[in-house]
Amino acid sequence: MAPWTERLKAKLGEASSTSITPHAPATPDPAAPPPSLPEQLWNQAYDQVKTGDSSTVDTYEKILSARLSQKDADPADSSHSADLASQLNAIEQDPDKRWKQMCQLVQDGLHRTEKNTNVKHGMEDGIQAATAMKEVVGRAMQASPEAALAWVGVCFALEILMNPFTQASSNRQGIAYVVSRIDWYWNLSSLLLDENMTEAHSQGLRGELEKIITQLYAKLLLYQMKSVCYYHRGRLSVFTRDLVKLDNWDGEVSDIQAAEAAVQSDLAQYNTLSIRTRLGSIAETAKSQNAKLDSISSTIREQTKQRERMHESSADAKCMADLCSIDPRHGKTRIEETKGGLLKDSYRWILEHPDFQCWRNDPHSRLLWVKADPGKGKTMLLCGIIDELQKSMAQTGLLSYFFCQATDARINSATAVLRGLVYLLVDQQPSLISHVRKKYEHAGKALFEDANSWFALSEIFTNILHDPSLRLTYLIVDALDECIVDLPKLLDFVAQKSSISSRVKWIVSSRNWPNIEERLERAEHKVRLCLELNAQSVSTAVSIYIRHKVLQLAERKKYDDKTQDAVLDYLSSNANDTFLWVALVCQNLEKISRWNVLTKLNAFPPGLDTLYERMMQQISDSDDAHLHTQILALVAVVYRPITIKELASLAELLEHMADDIESIREIISLCDSFLTLRENTVYFVHQSAKDFLLAGASSTVFPSGKEEAHYFIFSRSLQAMSRTLRRDIYGLRALGYPTERVEQPDPDPLAASRYSCIYWVDHLSDWNPNSVNHKIPLQGGRAVDTFIRKKYLYWLEALSLCKSMSDGVFSMAKLEVLIQGRPDTSVLLELVRDARRFIMYYKQAIEKSPLQVYASALVFSPARSLIRGLFKEEEPKWITTKPAVEDNWNACLQTLEGHSGYVSSVAFSHDSTQLASASGDRTVKIWDVSSGACLQTLKGHSDDVLSVAFSHDSTQLASASGDRTVKIWDASSGACLQTLEGHSSDVMSVAFSHDSKLLASASGDRTVKVWDARSGACLQTLEGYSSYSGGSVISVAFLHNSS
């Protein structure tokens, strides 16, 4: 017998490249050979299915038509996901023409199977699965090519089995069963109905048996069709359970098996032993094929799961990398190294202290607050506690900690604290990452960095604390007083969450600040440990520290006994139990020659402030006093620690040595009583040093006032940006190059001006605009006007590269407010307003692709936009036909996107800084009016939120919902303060009284309720509305006198 491919080609002839045409009427071909008996039965079965379930067949034929026209591909490939609803059904009505189409589809299916098999070779054990799959295909193709109708389903079925995660398990098993028995089905009609092989007495039963076999074939075809339709369900715009019974795959296979049984029941009385033997042999082969297919499917599923696990591990790693702004473990190591190492004897006393023991051992003591004045060693004390907890706690326990530092923007915010704590918890118990991933998969890295990050992280952290699998956990936060951003939120969070579980214990430290004490006082089960009240223990610890430092000095400087004893006595007498004072004096003694130590020793006065005064005087008396003072002034007023290159661009006296980094490092080292360098970034040695410069030494460091220092930085920032900013500064070239793929070049052309790009307007704003020495630069050659006219688009590109577009929006809003109302600023004001509209409109596009500022932003700007006119030459030259645009900016200032349901209500806060929106997605969002940033998402309602209103003091927000409740929220923290229950239908509207003491709600239950906004008590229920027009009360309002 010739190979099946040759027989197929012989029958197809030159007509194998079938073209797609609409349904044509059947026209018999007199030259065509008559169809074989199996082919007749398959055609009858196909027509029977078409008559009985036309919608399924029509959908199936559209899928086949798409494959014929080569539009089709793997459904998982989104590039070939066109809606099949518009696909023309090109399958022929004429059986012979239809057969040719099916043969073409078989060839295409085998090619796809081979291609898919090659892909699976890259998987573990993939070769074995691929070999078995080829055997199945080869076995199916050994039969006659006339069975193309059935083989099309086989090819599609094999494709489905090679992608096992696309189907339900029961459907996949059914497909394997049907495919494995295709040989049995095909030979069934040939053997049972062969006139030469049937016994004479059974001739009369032939017609009945043909009917039974045709019904079996029809069920087989319908099952294949439904499986294919389900596989391609993502491409069907209308896909209903009526089309494919998703929950009845087992029933469908049972019907097929019942039809098989009906055929087999006649087998014993109808056919010869040889026929039964041959069919039995084929059936045994089918069982073997079924087992192989099941094995293949299982293998592929397991390998796919392994790939998914690998993908999950990769996704987890990316999530952790984005979560970690700075590893708290590295921060602890840095602190210990900076302070000369951790002395166990200096902190051992606290481990035996009754307050610490109470916190450690009493399950009801959840929070330990260590408080003291600056320099008393709180940070090193907590470092020691961390080390001891790590040694003593069980392997199953968790320890997470964070060290705040006011002078480092990366670690001086409430959000940074939660990021660090969550990072260490997940790093130790990886299963906890599920709480992070739930939100991370939707928002990406922005989850940890945008305006709403505090609320997202606090929710994540709370969910972790409630996780039943969370092990015994210690949480430690040092220097709460150095949390500059959102400290009240952090304090409230600690106070609230410290009582969640006896398995979670907190330690926090801070200065003796009343505002910290006031908020932590709300915490339950707390222990307060004041170092000033433990003077003897602290004094002993400082004495140990002094002996350690003096011994180091004696070894390095080769002190004799007399000098060593003198230094030890002086430090012990004047330290006043302050570690920082000892450290600063020893640092200065390092610079003094051994022979001059005794003479200079008395120059170091006791007390931190007096010591700082002495050091400031030394700087003032030096030859380079003006340079050092300028550096101190700059570092004291910048909004974050700056790098050496940024300092060189801002300090006029360092400009000539911008490329001489080592010289600048040497100059900074001469200010080491106040400043220190870490990784080429300038920091204060301690927050108390900065506090002294801003207060105690203000007249020396800022002889013209702090405002003048801000103006100086503003002016130098514009100069730095004007020198460095240019188009495509990173050489991205492609206009659509995504920000997420940008890698910072080395050297970085933005290194010197990165700080200036973000903060130049802030410094202009903090400069006193009423100063007699300066006026805000106006139009013409003045700095701001010139910068916007010449560098504005380059600045926006730089902001995108710095991932600071939101800062740019805030800056332009602040600049507009700064200029408004001043005389002779109308031209500049018009320019700034146009520039602000430009960044507000195109923020998202530029944020995603920096160079879009020169493409979509310019091209779609209004024709009369000033920015568009100024930068017209930057538009892409290849765009010859420009889109039609409006002449001027329209009335829409911003479009705020983020809700997943309809928006039912909006309300401005009465100070006009925020906007609240209520949505059918059951949330309330609070937006910043200036930037359009989403500040908070308030969740808690179980039905659509229908109305929202701010209190008149803008501190609270009320929301009304279809869940029949009203909620009152803290507008600052997002905390739900009250849930007011009492209405029996949807609450349609809410309103605060003008004194913010009362709240009214209108409902579909035909009542209005008046509530006490503070206590949540219902004061009145106003009834009397009729059932006319449904009876719902849809709106409510107070008189201005709140009555």
MARVODO-794113 format. One record per residue (C-alpha): residue in one letter; x, y, z. Coordinates in steps of 0.02 Angstrom, whole numbers, plus 50000, padded with zeros to 5 digits. Layout:
N
AXYZ;...
//
This chain:
1043
M500005000050000;A500675017349955;P501045029350097;W499525039150150;T500345055550096;E500575049149919;R498785042849910;L498195059449974;K499185069149844;A498565057749707;K496775061149751;L497045079849777;G498025082149618;E498315100349576;A496825106049678;S497705105049846;S497835123849862;T496005126449899;S495385144349891;I494135151950011;T492415155349940;P490705157050016;H489545142250025;A489205135849850;P487805124149796;A488315106049780;T488735101249601;P489105082949573;D490695078649477;P490315064149358;A492175060249342;A492465058549528;P492545040749600;P491105035849714;P491455038449899;S491925023450003;L490705016550132;P491645024250282;E491715040950193;Q489845040250160;L489485036750343;W490635050750404;N489795063050283;Q488085057450342;A488635059550523;Y489315077050485;D487685082350403;Q486705074750548;V487695085450673;K487435100750566;T485575098050567;G485485094650753;D486695108050818;S486925121050683;S487655134550797;T489095123450855;V489475117650678;D489415135350611;T490655141150744;Y491765126050711;E491755129450523;K492235147650552;I493735141750651;L494205129850509;S493945143850383;A495125155050479;R496425141150479;L496205138750292;S496495157150260;Q498055155950369;K497395169250488;D497415157150631;A498785153050754;D499005147450932;P497575155151030;A498835159851165;D499675171151037;S498855188151060;S499445193650889;H498205181550810;S496725184750921;A495525192350796;D493685190350837;L493015175350742;A491255182450744;S491665192150585;Q492475177150500;L491625171250341;N491095152850344;A492015146150192;I491755127350218;E490935119850065;Q489225111550064;D489725099149931;P490495083750018;D491875081649889;K492425099849897;R492275099350084;W493375083850086;K494755093249993;Q494675107250119;M494795094750261;C496325086650181;Q497185103550174;L496755106250357;V497515089250400;Q499145094050317;D499165110550410;G498755101750573;L500185089550556;H501375103850521;R500785112650677;T500955096850781;E502755094650721;K503135112950758;N502335111650930;T503315095750964;N504945104850926;V504475117951055;K504195104451185;H505945097751153;G506585112251256;M505655106051408;E506215093151533;D505775075651469;G505075084351315;I505945072451192;Q505035057451264;A503355066251253;A503705072151076;T504195054651017;A502605047151087;M501575060951007;K502325057550836;E501915039150856;V500095043350891;V500005054750740;G500855041850629;R499655028450688;A498155039350649;M498815043150474;Q499035025050425;A497195023550384;S496435028850219;P496455047350176;E494575046950143;A494305049650330;A494835067950321;L493265073550414;A493815063650567;W495665067650548;V495395086350554;G494705083950728;V496195072850771;C497435086350721;F496525099650820;A496395087650966;L498265084350966;E498565103150964;I497435104851116;L498325090851208;M499985099451176;N499275114751267;P498465106051415;F498125121451521;T496855127951395;Q495535114751433;A494575107651579;S495305091351644;S493755081151600;N493765088151422;R495605084151402;Q495325066251457;G493875064551336;I494945071051192;A496295058351233;Y494975044451233;V494235049551065;V495915052150978;S496595035551040;R495115025950964;I495085034750794;D495815019350709;W494475008450789;Y493105020350733;W493735020750555;N493915001950534;L492244998950618;S491185002650466;S492374994050344;L492384977750441;L490614976850506;L489784981950343;D490924973350217;E489744962650112;N491064949550082;M491384946750267;T489684947450347;E488734931350373;A487234928350263;H485954927950402;S486464945550458;Q486164954450292;G484494960950351;L485264969950497;R486454980150390;G485344995450377;E485054995950564;L486924994250599;E487355008350478;K486165019450575;I486965014950741;I488735017950675;T488215034550597;Q487515040150766;L489165035250848;Y490145045250718;A488995060150743;K489325060050930;L491205058850898;L491175073650778;L490105084250893;Y491275081051038;Q492775086050932;M491875101650871;K491395107251046;S493175104251108;V493895114950967;C492615128751000;Y493045128751184;Y494905129351142;H494605144951037;R493345152751157;G494455168051183;R494175172851001;L492285171851006;S491415188151049;V489865178151097;F490245162451196;T488835155151300;R488595139451399;D487265134751273;L488575133851136;V489765122751234;K489175114051393;L490695117651497;D490125106751641;N489585091351544;W491165084451463;D491005068151560;G489225066451500;E489755068951319;V491045055051332;S489785043851417;D488625046251268;I490025041051151;Q490405025651254;A488555021251259;A488515022351069;E490045011151061;A489184998651175;A487664998551061;V488774993750916;Q489714980651016;S488124972751079;D487754967250901;L489524961550872;A489334943850940;Q487814939350834;Y488224949250679;N490044946450630;T491254932550607;L492574927850731;S493924935350621;I493044952150618;R492824952050805;T494644947250826;R495254961450714;L494154974350800;G494714967850970;S496524969750918;I496214987550861;A495314991151025;E496824985051123;T497934996551020;A496735010751061;K496925007451248;S498815008451228;Q498665024751129;N497485031851261;A498745028051397;K500125036551297;L499055051951267;D498625053151451;S500465051451492;I500935064851365;S499635076751432;S500195073751611;T502025076151564;I501675092351474;R500615098751618;E501975094751744;Q503295103051636;T502165118151613;K501925118951801;Q503815118551822;R503985133051700;E502615142251793;R503515139351956;M505105146051878;H504115160951814;E503355163551986;S505085163152065;S505675176051939;A504135186751971;D504385185352158;A506205190652139;K505695205852036;C504365210452163;M505635209252304;A506905219652207;D505605233452180;L505045232452361;C506805234752428;S507315253052416;I508685249752543;D509055233652639;P508895237452826;R510255224552861;H511485235152761;G510905250352857;K511285241853023;T513015236852962;R513355254652903;I512825262153069;E513925250353170;E515425253453058;T515165272353059;K515085272453250;G516625261753273;G515815244953304;L514555237753426;L515165234753603;K514215221053689;D514655227653863;S513865244453819;Y512135237353791;R512125221653900;W511275230854043;I509625232853951;L509425214153926;E509235211954114;H508175227554140;P506455223654215;D505535233754081;F506405224153942;Q506105207554029;C504265212054048;W504125215953864;R505075200253816;N504165187753926;D502425194553959;P501235189653816;H500175204953856;S501645217153834;R501705220753647;L502605237653630;L504235243653707;W504635262153682;V506445267053716;K506605286053730;A508045297853767;D508865314353716;P510055315153566;G511715306053581;K511195294353722;G511535278653619;K509755273253574;T510255267053401;M511715256453460;L510625249953602;L509365243553474;C510765236253367;G511285226153519;I509495220553554;I509335214753373;D510915204353387;E510325196453550;L508595192453481;Q509375184353328;K510435173253439;S509095168253562;M507485166453464;A506985150053384;Q507365146553202;T505525148353165;G505435166353230;L505505182053123;L506475198153158;S506215213853053;Y506935230953088;F507195248253014;F508315263153054;C507605280253011;Q508775294352963;A508115311852934;T509515317052817;D509225302752694;A507625303752591;R507665285052560;I507425281052744;N506535295952822;S504715292352780;A503315281552850;T503185272652682;A505045268352686;V504835260752860;L503445249152802;R504405244352644;G505915239452748;L504925229652877;V503905220352745;Y505475216452644;L506355207952790;L504785198352841;V504525191452666;D506375187652647;Q506275176552802;Q504555168952768;P504355168752577;S502545163052581;L502085180452644;I502485187652473;S500735182652417;H500075197752512;V501235209152415;R500975200952245;K499085203252252;K499325221952233;Y501015221852145;E500345212351994;H499155226751957;A500255241751999;G502065235851979;K503455245852059;A502295261052072;L501435251852214;F502925256452324;E503295273752256;D501725283152205;A500665294852311;N499565280552367;S500985269152424;W500745271952611;F498955265852605;A499375250852496;L500845245852605;S499885248252768;E498535236652701;I499845223852646;F500705224952815;T499065222952908;N498635207552804;I500335200052846;L500065203053032;H498385194053018;D499115179452920;P498815163553024;S500465156352962;L501475171153027;R502745164953152;L503295173553314;T503825190753253;Y504875205053322;L504725222153238;I505985235853282;V505975253953220;D507375265753274;A507325284853278;L505485288653250;D505925307053272;E506935305953112;C505425300253011;I505135316952923;V503735311952805;D502065305952877;L502685303053055;P500905304653127;K500305290853011;L501725279553065;L501425282853250;D499555279353233;F499945263553135;V501135257053269;A499915261353408;Q498485252353321;K499405237053255;S500445233453410;S498925225353490;I498425214153344;S499245198153403;S500215191253549;R501375183453419;V501965200753363;K503025211953475;W503675229553436;I505145240053494;V505275258353444;S506465272253494;S506415291153484;R506855307353568;N505805313853712;W504555322653600;P502805326353668;N501945323453501;I502695305953491;E502195302053669;E500425308353639;R500125296353495;L501015281253567;E500015283753726;R498525276753630;A499365259853613;E498795245753725;H499975234153821;K501495245753807;V503075247553910;R504045264053918;L505925263753951;C506695281053976;L508605281353972;E508675297254077;L507805287554216;N509145274154203;A510615286054222;Q511735273854315;S511555260354182;V511835272754041;S513325280454132;T514125263354152;A513845259853966;V514625276653917;S516125273054029;I516395256453941;Y516275265453773;I517545278753831;R518815265553885;H518615257053716;K518865273053616;V520355278853721;L521205261953701;Q520995263553511;L521735281253515;A523205275653622;E523635261553502;R523485272253345;K524305288053411;K525535278653525;Y525025288153682;D526075286053837;D525215281454001;K525105299554058;T524235305253899;Q523085290153896;D522545292954076;A522275311454046;V521145308453896;L520185295053990;D519915306354140;Y519375321254033;L518115311353932;S517405302854085;S517185319554175;N516355328954032;A515385316053932;N513765318954028;D513235301153981;T513205305753795;F513955293553671;L513925305953528;W514965318753624;V516285305653658;A516315300253475;L516505318153410;V517915322453532;C518855306453490;Q518645310253306;N519495327153331;L520865319753440;E521325308553293;K521895324453201;I522965331153345;S524785326253361;R525245315853512;W526355329253586;N524955342253579;V523515331953649;L523645337853829;T523685356053774;K522155354453661;L521125342853771;N520295356653870;A519725365053709;F518285352653696;P516885359153807;P515595347553886;G513875346353809;L513405343453627;D512895361253583;T514435369053660;L515515356253571;Y514675360453405;E514975378953440;R516825375353466;M516935365753303;M515995379353210;Q517215392153277;Q518675381753212;I517895381753039;S517605400553047;D519425403453094;S520115392852951;D520845399952790;D519425392452686;A518035397752804;H516945404852664;L517035388652562;H516665377552712;T515235388652770;Q514465388452595;I514535369452591;L513735368152764;A512365380352713;L511975370552554;V511925353652640;A510825360852779;V509435367352665;V509355354252525;Y507845342752531;R508835326552519;P510665321352537;I511615326752381;T513045318352291;I514775325752270;K514395330052088;E512765338552135;L513655348252271;A514985353952147;S513645360452028;L512735369952167;A514235377052262;E514955391452162;L516655389952248;L516805371652194;E516345374552013;H518145375251951;M518515358052026;A516945348851971;D517995335151893;D519205333952039;I518175322752151;E519615318652269;S519915336952307;I518085339452348;R518125324252462;E519615331852552;I518685348452576;I517165339252647;S518295329752767;L518805346452844;C516985348252897;D516925330752971;S516295337053138;F514655340053047;L514735330452883;T515185313052826;L515325304552656;R514545287852613;E514615281252435;N514975298752367;T513435306052452;V513565319552586;Y512655316652752;F512635324652924;V513535314653058;H511965315853164;Q510285324553156;S510835335453303;A512225342753194;K510965348853067;D509835355453204;F511305365553273;L511725373453105;L509925378453073;A509695385853247;G511265388453351;A512425393453208;S511145401153092;S511915418553092;T513615411553045;V513055398952914;F511675409952840;P512295427952858;S510935434052738;G509605422052802;K509075404552751;E507935411852616;E509465418652526;A510235401252527;H508675394552441;Y508775407852306;F510605403952280;I510225385452252;F508785389952135;S509915401052031;R511335388452024;S510075374751979;L509475384251825;Q511275386951772;A511695368451794;M510175362551696;S510455375251558;R512215368451536;T511805349951535;L510035346751472;R509815342251289;R508735331351179;D508945312451200;I510255314851335;Y510385295851362;G510495291751176;L508905281251172;R508535286050990;A506855276950977;L505395288551016;G504435274451100;Y505875267851205;P505055262951371;T505665270751533;E505695253851619;R507065247851500;V508165263251519;E509855259651597;Q510825274051674;P512415276851571;D514135278351648;P514605292351660;D512845298851689;P512575315651600;L511205319551727;A512305316051879;A512665334351917;S510925341151881;R509775327251944;Y509405336352108;S509155352852018;C507895345251896;I506755339952039;Y506935353952166;W507315370452078;V505535377152096;D505455371752279;H506985382352318;L506255397152224;S504665395152324;D505575394152491;W506535409852450;N505605424652522;P504755432852372;N504665449452466;S506555450852480;V507195468152434;N508745461052352;H507885450552219;K506305449952117;I505595434652032;P506395434351859;L505175440351728;Q505095438351539;G506465442551417;G508195437251471;R507695432851647;A508135415451707;V506435406951724;D505745413851562;T507325409251467;F507395391851542;I505605387651495;R505785394551319;K507415385351283;K507485370051395;Y505715365351446;L505525349551340;Y507285343851385;W506825346251568;L505265335351547;E506315321851465;A507535322551612;L506105321451737;S505495305651651;L507245298151656;C507325302651841;K505595294751865;S504975311251937;M503595317151820;S502405319551966;D503675331252046;G503675341051883;V501785342951889;F501885349452068;S503295361152021;M502345369451878;A500805371551988;K501875379352125;L502745390751999;E501075396951931;V500465401252106;L502115409852143;I501975421451993;Q500115425252004;G499655442752063;R501375450452040;P501505465851931;D502245464751757;T502155445651749;S500715443251626;V501825436551485;L502775424751599;L501155419051682;E500395414851513;L501945404651468;V501955395451635;R500105391451621;D500355384251447;A501845374051509;R500815367551654;R499395362051539;F500685353351429;I501415342851570;M499705338951645;Y499025332851478;Y500505322351425;K501215316751592;Q500755298351568;A501445297151391;I503095305351438;E503195295151597;K503115278951498;S504285284451356;P505385299751386;L505585304251202;Q503705305051176;V503865322951236;Y504495326751059;A503215315650971;S501435313051032;A501535327351158;L502045340251030;V501045333450884;F499385332850977;S499595349251071;P498415363551023;A498965373150871;R499185389150972;S500075381351120;L501575392051165;I502645376951205;R502215368951038;G502695384750948;L504335386751043;F504875368851008;K504125366350836;E505815361050766;E505835346250885;E504335337950802;P504745322050704;K505195326750526;W504455310550456;I502695315550504;T502135324450346;T500265324450380;K499865331850549;P498295326850645;A496895339350664;V496995347550835;E496095361250928;D496765378950922;N496845381051111;W496835370551267;N495055365151305;A494155367151469;C494685349951532;L496175352051647;Q496425333851691;T495665316751665;L495825306151820;E495865287551785;G495895273051907;H494135267351948;S493585250751873;G491745255051882;Y490645270051843;V490935286051942;S489345291252032;S489865306452133;V491295318852157;A491655332252287;F493035345052314;S493765347652486;H493355364952551;D495175370152546;S495155365452359;T496705354452372;Q495865337452355;L494485329152256;A493515313752310;S492635301952189;A491365288152225;S491215273252109;G490265257652065;D491875248052099;R491415250152285;T492865261952322;V493145280352356;K494715288552286;I495505304652348;W496505314352217;D497745328552228;V496975342752129;S498625350252073;S499495334752007;G498045322851975;A498915309652080;C497825297152172;L498225299752355;Q497125286352431;T495925272452386;L494645269552523;K493935251952530;G492615244852645;H490915246252562;S490125230152499;D489085238452362;D489175253252242;V489675269752323;L488355282452270;S488835298852355;V490325307152437;A490565323352536;F491975332252630;S491715340252799;H491905359152792;D493545358452888;S494175345952755;T494725333652889;Q493385320552860;L492515312352714;A490825303752711;S490265290652585;A488545283352552;S488295266252476;G487065253752406;D487555242552552;R486385253652657;T487785261352760;V488685277952776;K490545277952816;I491545292352888;W493395292552843;D494915302152905;A495375312152750;S497215312252796;S497555294252847;G496145285552753;A495595276652911;C493745272352927;L493155281553083;Q491305276653086;T490085265252995;L488315271953015;E486945258852999;G485075261053005;H484405263552829;S483435249152752;S483855253352571;D485215261352465;V485935277452537;M485865289852393;S486645305852463;V487645312752611;A488045330352670;F488995338152817;S488325353052911;H489375368852893;D490065366953069;S490545348853026;K489655342353181;L488155334353094;L487945322852945;A486345319852846;S485965304852735;A484565302152608;S483975284652564;G482895274152451;D481935269152607;R481055286252594;T481915293552747;V483265306152791;K484345302752944;V485355315553042;W486905308853130;D488155315253257;A489755315753153;R490865312753303;S489965298753395;G489005291053249;A487375291653344;C485775293753244;L484955309653311;Q483405310353201;T482485300653067;L481455311852952;E479975302752873;G478495307752770;Y479045305352590;S477715297452480;S477915282852362;Y477665294452212;S479035291852081;G479755277452179;G479875286652343;S481765287152355;V482555302452435;I483975306052315;S484795321752385;V485075330652551;A485845347452604;F486045358452759;L485685376952776;H487245387552797;N486815390352980;S486895371253003;S485105370653067;
//
